[in-house]
Amino acid sequence: MTITLPLEPQKAAKLIAVAESKGMTADELVSQAVDKIIAEAPEAAAHNEPTLSLRSLLARYGIAPSAEEIDRNRADMFRNFPRSDF
């Protein structure tokens, strides 16, 4: 990928001078700076996963029980409620 970085002439000259003093090109110096920035960035910023809908989050639990199944389970759970042996 190519990124154009608008620099004032003084900054561009200083960047080239710093790069030459380190024995590299300005492109290599900027590439090192970008690599450092990317290395320090949090991992979450590197890959933004799409947000899932509520339906897709609950899909792993399978098909929801029908109203009749819910009524049967509720009747079974509360069959002995309230208990008189307390």
RAZIWO-V728537 format. One record per residue. RES is the residue in one letter. PHI is phi in whole degrees, 0 to 359 (NA if undefined). BURIAL is # if it has 16 or more other C-alpha atoms within 10 Angstrom, else .. Layout:
RES|PHI|BURIAL / RES|PHI|BURIAL
This chain:
M|NA|. / T|248|. / I|239|. / T|265|. / L|245|. / P|286|. / L|237|. / E|292|. / P|305|. / Q|293|. / K|292|. / A|297|. / A|296|. / K|294|. / L|298|# / I|296|# / A|295|. / V|296|. / A|298|# / E|295|. / S|293|. / K|266|. / G|75|. / M|219|. / T|274|# / A|297|# / D|299|. / E|294|. / L|296|# / V|295|. / S|298|. / Q|297|. / A|296|. / V|294|. / D|300|. / K|295|. / I|298|. / I|294|. / A|294|. / E|275|. / A|289|. / P|296|. / E|296|. / A|298|. / A|287|. / A|289|. / H|220|. / N|274|. / E|276|. / P|293|. / T|285|. / L|269|. / S|284|. / L|299|. / R|298|. / S|288|. / L|293|. / L|271|. / A|297|. / R|292|. / Y|273|. / G|86|. / I|287|. / A|288|. / P|292|. / S|284|. / A|298|. / E|294|. / E|296|. / I|296|. / D|297|. / R|298|. / N|296|. / R|295|. / A|296|. / D|294|. / M|294|. / F|258|. / R|302|. / N|257|. / F|252|. / P|282|. / R|276|. / S|260|. / D|269|. / F|272|.
